[in-house]
Amino acid sequence: MKFARSCPPVAHISVRYIIAGLGPIMIVDREVRKGRSAIFEGNVLGAQRAARSRSIVVVGSGYVGLTLSACLAQLGHEVECTDSSASRVGELAQGRVPVVEEGLTELVGQMLVSGRLRFGTGNARAAAQAEFVFLCLPTPSAADGGADLSFVEAVAVEIGPALRPGATVVTKSTVPVGTGEMLERAIDRSDVHVASNPEFLAEGTALRDCLYPDRIVVGARSDDVARNVADLYGSADDSQLVLTDLASAELIKYASNAYLATRLTFVNSMAEICEAAGADIRSVMTGMGSDHRIGTAFLRPGPGWGGSCLPKDTHALVETAERLGCDLALIKAAIAENAHHNRRVVAKVARALDDDVSGKRVAVWGLTFKAGTDDLRDSPALEIARRLGELGASVQAYDPTVPPGTVPGIEVHSSALSAAHQADALIIATEWPEFASADLAALAAAMRGRVLIDARNLLDAATATGEGFAYSGTGTPAFEKRTSEVAA
Ligand code: UGA
């Protein structure tokens, strides 16, 4: 483990876990990487203990809490995950995971069988037994754009008197700067520690991100407290360990998400100019990303960024900054430009349909904010569908994780082809792999129009054009133009 701050290395018992698809989990000991030992293969029931087994309560069985609970149990800890909803707890205790996330159902099931993971209600009861209590609670946007901390505060007040002396309360969900201090006041115990350990997992790759984090960030009032929290992840040898103060840890999370959002807005702006200039964003981004200072990740253009985190966190950061007397003009511009890039997709469809979508049928493939999740929160696809509806188009959509009849105002179909039936135009809004391998001849036969707006650049322009589509990618040159250039 590399240290970002001058502090002595932590003694870790080093076990590294590899999620091998949906199959059994392969465990590779650090000795293997030194070429001295064997690979331990099998299911996680035989998992080696990553670190000294600790008793941990995770409050909140949402996306983050559930993933964290399963991963901490796999790392060898005794974990109880609590939730206020008895029915949700009942489902989870049966191994029924209510979110789409690769490998999570399997890992939760294995950890339940191992006995190291359990679910329950009653935060104070559970917290009374724990050495560490992780708060993984919702922090929805408040009316002013900031984060609503009422759930976090209420749980802190609830568990405060019950906590055992020496316990550490850790915020895991994204909370604004100053939350750690608020927690200290709410708990009001000099014998209890507070730490910030922001999560950086992304939906669709949650287990990998949790078990192989790029970095582990822990903020606390003392290095000892921070290091004790970091030690819970004893396996993450290749991770950067950042031990810092509470406010810096809290800000690292917001800074990271605001940076990613701004970077994507930049990419989408470059895509727009590529279209105007006849350039290809894929080449431009490959060229840019080859600079090691820039890197290749997070350079895919699309219909604007969305999801449960980037939109909420950028707004919350702007609000926090304003409260502290700072004007984050760059982040505000990234937010505004993001809405523009989303509207640009609708404008493209309208242009292709003679500037009038009223009465037209538009198919939308993909409704989730990205592939690999069933999360519809702040989804660019939904915003596109909504705007088209406002303009008088009838929208017929398909998404592999969204059943028909579940999205108010949108006619959701159970297959991509049926959503395209008699459509004048098709928008590919989410990068589900099945869209990349769609049968374009069958698609052309199903549709009555030929407008194809590929907001995620999934399809090959030449193939789509060959099937008679008027194809438009994001930041890619028109196919006809490219061929004429080649001919010249
Ligand atoms: C994001 C961060 O990536 C995580 O590190 C963070 O922990 C998480 O928020 C959080 O705060 O909990 P997530 O919201 O799951 O994760 O999704 P991302 O993969 O970041 O995607 C966000 C949006 O950017 C999506 O709409 C996606 O389609 C878009 N995107 C992403 C692009 O348009 N192009 C890219 O190259 C990458």
Boltz pocket constraint, residues with backbone or C-beta under 6 A from the ligand:
constraints:
  - pocket:
      binder: B
      contacts: [[A, 174], [A, 199], [A, 200], [A, 201], [A, 202], [A, 203], [A, 204], [A, 257], [A, 260], [A, 264], [A, 297], [A, 298], [A, 299], [A, 300], [A, 301], [A, 302], [A, 303], [A, 304], [A, 305], [A, 306], [A, 307], [A, 308], [A, 309], [A, 310], [A, 313], [A, 369], [A, 370]]
      max_distance: 6.0
